């Protein structure tokens, strides 16, 4: 590794460790768990590292949706800081990772066009990307139709998958075909960019990015089969042929009607609810998703426990921060409904002990 690259990773590692210390501490989470309503949760967050994102609002004007929109800016800012000091191959990977939220914004805009929603109703449901967000979402929605909106994306990576999917959309009037085309194109592009990292970086990054791809691919295949009853050919066409643990073989087994309990047990022998998903896969699929997301947190913890000067360290931190914001989203929605902690704790991705372990690393 060149001296300049060593310096870049040293700087990245120092920044990551500093930012890790700013994740919410266990005592802050305990206060959030115990507060009775959204106003109490918002007051606690205004005194935390999320305070700068909320302090410009009067408490009476702050809603859970607006609070979530504002605190998500912290994730965008973290990405931009890391991208700014990363060596070029990692810079590309981090930019692709941040584009996942750009993709979500694009899909939300497309849905808004289809249902005739106004820009004012859609814009605060989008992920705040600041200067990184270059998509003309407002102009797209003003066109009022998908074909004209797609033409505004000619200079972007999204134009080709959308233009290829539009003829089928026009036949079926089902936005699903466009969203699948965008998803598959995105994850192929991200995986390809990861493979261009140095071998030592690729070794570290593969387990984390791969675990997220595994989760998406597995859940796609299971949903297509269990909820939508798609054909074997459609399931294969609408999934990815690569991953970390979940490979083309397992996807084809699911698509052809293979035993779900056996497939999951082979992939994840530590999954504790194999019997439940066998007896009622439709009811228990969301629990599998929650478990897989929690498992990705364990992968991050493993990355932090090893050698620090590699691309996996900042990516692991960014994933943990994203998961923290996901938990805050669940918590604020629950507090707005004044639900007791026991009613929503199983939807949280971190538990108290896992938070403590993460902060100790």
Secondary structure, 3 states (H helix, E strand, C coil): CCHHHHHHHHHHHHHHHHHHCCCCCHHHHHHHHHCCCHHHHHHHHHCCCCHHHHCCCCHHHCCHHHHHHHHCHHHHHHHHHHHHHCCHHHHHHHHHHHHHHHHHHHHHHHHHHHHCCCHHHHHHHCCCCHHHCCCCHHHHHHHCCHHHHHHCCCCCCHHHHHHHHHHHHHHHCCCHHHHHHHHHHHHHHHHHHHCCCCHHHHHHHHHHHHHHHHHHHHHHHHHHHHCCCCCHHHHHHCCCCCCCCCCHHHHHHHHCCCCHHHHHHHHCCCCCCHHHHHHCHHHHHHHHHHHHHHHHHHHHHHHHHCCCCCHHHHHHHHHHHHHHHHHHHHHHHHHHCCCCHHHHHHHCCCCHHHHHHHHHC
